[in-house]
Amino acid sequence: MGPTSRETWAQRLGTFRASPSTFMAGPEGEDLGRHLLSDLRSEKLSEPTKVSLVALSLEYPAQLWPDAPAAEVAATSLLDTLVLLPPRPSALRRPLLLAATTALAAGGALGPTSRASRRLLPLLLGLASGRDLGRSFGPASEQRPLQATAWECLRELESCKPGLLGGCLGLLRGLLGQEAAVQPLSLLLALALRNALVIQARARAGLQGLLVAGDCPTEGGPWNWMLAEEGDAHLQPQAPSWPAAEEGECCLATLELSPEEARELRAAVAQLLDISYLLTPVAQAQLLWLLGWALRGLRGQPPVLFKPQLVRLLGTAQLTLLHAVLALKAAFGEALFTAQDEALLLRRLILAAQHPALPLPAHLFYLHCLLNFPENWPLGPAGEEAAPLLLGSQLCRGLLPSLLHDPMALLARLHLLCLLCVEDEEKEEKGQDQSPRQYLEELLAGLRQRAALDGGPRALATLCFQASYLVARCLAGHPVVLTPLTHGLAQLYRARPALAPHFVDLLDRVGPELGEPLKVVLRQEVVSRPGRDEALRWHLQMLARVADGDAQSATLGFLQVAAARCTDWGLQQALLQVCRALLRAGVGGGLADLLQALARQLEDPDGRDHARLYYILLAHLEEPKLGVALGPSLAAPALASSLVAENQGFAAALMVQEAPAPIRLSMGPHRAKGPVPVLQLQVEVLEQVYSLELRFRVERQLYAPLGAVHVPCLCPGRPTRPLLLPLQPRRPAPARLAVRALYTTPSGLTCHAHLPPLLVNFADLFLPFPQPPEGAKLGFFEELWDSCLPKGTESRLWCPLGPHGLEALVSRHLEPFVVVAQPPTSYLIAIRLPPDSRLLLRLEAAQADGVPVALRTDDWAVLPLVGDYLRGLSAAG
């Protein structure tokens, strides 16, 4: 089959990008990756078309190479294509290099057993360092772009597998004084150094000469995987916030460094810091953060190394660098920053935040830095929110919020004002100027006045409640502020009852310091002013949230008056919600009379049934059981009928619910007999389950649909017979089976759960041929051997043997398929591969370390699978 045309590829790529999952589930998705790799070597496709194919593999590696074996094959093919490119300039070299790196990293194939990894890593290091391996790769005009790409690939691989370049720290450090590509090399060295320190600290080991220069690994040569195998946890290359950064550094204190290692580490850090001025601001910030994290917590590593950089950066106008300086201050505190440095930095933040031409994002950044300023000696317990000690009301006069500010800026400035109110409570009685608390009350009054405008924008009301919530959170322990806020909110509701949803949301979010008094004044507002008909629905919604056992007579009187005006279904449901709230609060007496009246006079039958149900519950259940019966259930969604919604627990019992799987499913020994391959599954349960149904789905449509497996009952600790799952492969290839369990619990609930996928190996598909008569076995094998050609293919390979020799290997793995045996040196093996393929092996003239294998098959596509299988036999034992 020839290569796909440019037009066909354009159509195929467009269909794929429209819906990758749908395309991969279709008939063309199975072979998309294979066709892509094959056509990259075709001379009939133009270079731009090939670039678009490589771009697809960069954007969707998980879809094209879903597992490690597929990613390994893809990376090997991409590297082969890269090596075979002609020596002239080509736009494919850099994309192919990136694609091979992406395939290994995204597919999880990067590791010491990967041949593609052993090829790619020395190639990247040679390209990046400009050594012989790199200079012989591509024309001279592409050396600089290829070098930059190689640095980025190495940095990405180090981020994905921390410790990968730990053995190259000395080499990278030696290149730092020679290379022109200072920025990528500096960032890579800092990242690798940080990862190595964390990994060695966890292992309670020193640097072990890692910072001493070593030789550059050669292609196919050994690579130091020791640190990468120990650093199994993914380490973030940049922390999202200062507290998150602190959590990862606690283990560094356990790192024991010898005096020589400490000197080498200080020299490496100083070398990186000395050339940091050559980097872009973003790169400088990341370098400072990485080195700061690496040194914090290390004993014997003084932070004074950063002092020259602080002298340069304290006056920077770059936000990224300013953030890095604040991160260093949070990391080292008074060990690096003097009181004069702290005062200078704080004043600079205040003045910058007041600049009139500052864009909104930068303005919010400066305010955020002020609100989270890391002080040298903060007062109060750790984690408590407070304004910096040097930040007084006079200094922040230009940062007070105004109604003219943007909403986000207003809230940030309001946050700062709340912190100032806490600090300046003792100074208010001197009273020469307007105190922060008085300014705060005036600002909140202005916000409420704008929110009370009938028909005003929704954004104004939202801003008012956001500000109220912020004040309630910051000043929860200050009744001198919360009391006027409570009465102001009550006046706002009186002026505009349509804001009831905002009030309900505020009550759900604030603490009891504001919530409890606000509920009382809002309930008084509702029951004392029934309002017009259009406000009744808002009053009922508010009362359903604030009604409790207090002021029962006033609340019931309001409901009796309102019942006569509830003529439509919505108002009746709102009225019944208030009755429900009173039931849960334990209100009786007059509520029973009201429910009886509603059961008679409501026009809607659903409302009448609802009121009657409430009356029955009130008459027959005590208060604790009544609260349980009316409590919310999260097991089922809200239903259309309000009567049925009262028994959501019953509805949940009729629904299939997702739950954590109490089932463990594993593969049993291979069963090599019968017309089709059959998997033996072992099932264990953590709790008793009934009517278990296991459903299987084959990924990539390699097999025909599989039937479900049923088990009536399973008990924990009781042995069970293996479950048999017949397979019907459409071609002989390994696959992943997605597993879903459907079962019933002892309480009667039906649940479903997703189990870990099952891996079907290539050897699980092996089936024996029918045994020929005793004297005809050799002729039978030779007839099968000759029938494979010319339609099939023949190959030869070397199969390494373990310490027990060929006889033990065949007995353990290939015994059911042996046709002719001449132990211990010769075996003729015939394997049937469903649906209609065959695999014949001649293992003859075995030697001490291996045996030559001649194989024939009528399906050439299985050759790579056979090779991997035979080479892995000795490792399997």
Secondary structure as GFF3:
##gff-version 3
##sequence-region A 1 877
A	DSSP	alpha_helix	6	18	.	.	.	ID=ss1
A	DSSP	alpha_helix	20	25	.	.	.	ID=ss2
A	DSSP	alpha_helix	32	39	.	.	.	ID=ss3
A	DSSP	alpha_helix	47	59	.	.	.	ID=ss4
A	DSSP	alpha_helix	61	64	.	.	.	ID=ss5
A	DSSP	alpha_helix	68	83	.	.	.	ID=ss6
A	DSSP	alpha_helix	93	107	.	.	.	ID=ss7
A	DSSP	alpha_helix	115	129	.	.	.	ID=ss8
A	DSSP	alpha_helix	132	135	.	.	.	ID=ss9
A	DSSP	three_ten_helix	140	142	.	.	.	ID=ss10
A	DSSP	alpha_helix	143	160	.	.	.	ID=ss11
A	DSSP	three_ten_helix	166	168	.	.	.	ID=ss12
A	DSSP	alpha_helix	169	176	.	.	.	ID=ss13
A	DSSP	alpha_helix	182	202	.	.	.	ID=ss14
A	DSSP	alpha_helix	226	230	.	.	.	ID=ss15
A	DSSP	alpha_helix	242	247	.	.	.	ID=ss16
A	DSSP	three_ten_helix	250	254	.	.	.	ID=ss17
A	DSSP	alpha_helix	259	274	.	.	.	ID=ss18
A	DSSP	three_ten_helix	276	278	.	.	.	ID=ss19
A	DSSP	alpha_helix	281	295	.	.	.	ID=ss20
A	DSSP	three_ten_helix	303	306	.	.	.	ID=ss21
A	DSSP	alpha_helix	307	313	.	.	.	ID=ss22
A	DSSP	alpha_helix	319	332	.	.	.	ID=ss23
A	DSSP	three_ten_helix	333	335	.	.	.	ID=ss24
A	DSSP	alpha_helix	339	353	.	.	.	ID=ss25
A	DSSP	alpha_helix	360	371	.	.	.	ID=ss26
A	DSSP	three_ten_helix	397	399	.	.	.	ID=ss27
A	DSSP	alpha_helix	407	423	.	.	.	ID=ss28
A	DSSP	three_ten_helix	425	430	.	.	.	ID=ss29
A	DSSP	alpha_helix	436	451	.	.	.	ID=ss30
A	DSSP	alpha_helix	458	474	.	.	.	ID=ss31
A	DSSP	alpha_helix	479	495	.	.	.	ID=ss32
A	DSSP	three_ten_helix	497	499	.	.	.	ID=ss33
A	DSSP	alpha_helix	500	509	.	.	.	ID=ss34
A	DSSP	alpha_helix	512	528	.	.	.	ID=ss35
A	DSSP	alpha_helix	533	546	.	.	.	ID=ss36
A	DSSP	alpha_helix	552	563	.	.	.	ID=ss37
A	DSSP	alpha_helix	569	584	.	.	.	ID=ss38
A	DSSP	alpha_helix	590	601	.	.	.	ID=ss39
A	DSSP	alpha_helix	605	620	.	.	.	ID=ss40
A	DSSP	alpha_helix	623	629	.	.	.	ID=ss41
A	DSSP	three_ten_helix	644	647	.	.	.	ID=ss42
A	DSSP	alpha_helix	648	653	.	.	.	ID=ss43
A	DSSP	beta_strand	656	658	.	.	.	ID=ss44
A	DSSP	beta_strand	663	667	.	.	.	ID=ss45
A	DSSP	beta_strand	678	685	.	.	.	ID=ss46
A	DSSP	beta_strand	689	698	.	.	.	ID=ss47
A	DSSP	three_ten_helix	699	701	.	.	.	ID=ss48
A	DSSP	beta_strand	709	714	.	.	.	ID=ss49
A	DSSP	beta_strand	723	726	.	.	.	ID=ss50
A	DSSP	beta_strand	735	744	.	.	.	ID=ss51
A	DSSP	beta_strand	750	760	.	.	.	ID=ss52
A	DSSP	three_ten_helix	762	765	.	.	.	ID=ss53
A	DSSP	beta_strand	767	768	.	.	.	ID=ss54
A	DSSP	three_ten_helix	774	776	.	.	.	ID=ss55
A	DSSP	alpha_helix	777	787	.	.	.	ID=ss56
A	DSSP	beta_strand	793	800	.	.	.	ID=ss57
A	DSSP	alpha_helix	805	813	.	.	.	ID=ss58
A	DSSP	three_ten_helix	815	817	.	.	.	ID=ss59
A	DSSP	beta_strand	818	822	.	.	.	ID=ss60
A	DSSP	beta_strand	826	833	.	.	.	ID=ss61
A	DSSP	beta_strand	837	843	.	.	.	ID=ss62
A	DSSP	beta_strand	850	857	.	.	.	ID=ss63
A	DSSP	three_ten_helix	860	862	.	.	.	ID=ss64
A	DSSP	alpha_helix	863	876	.	.	.	ID=ss65
###
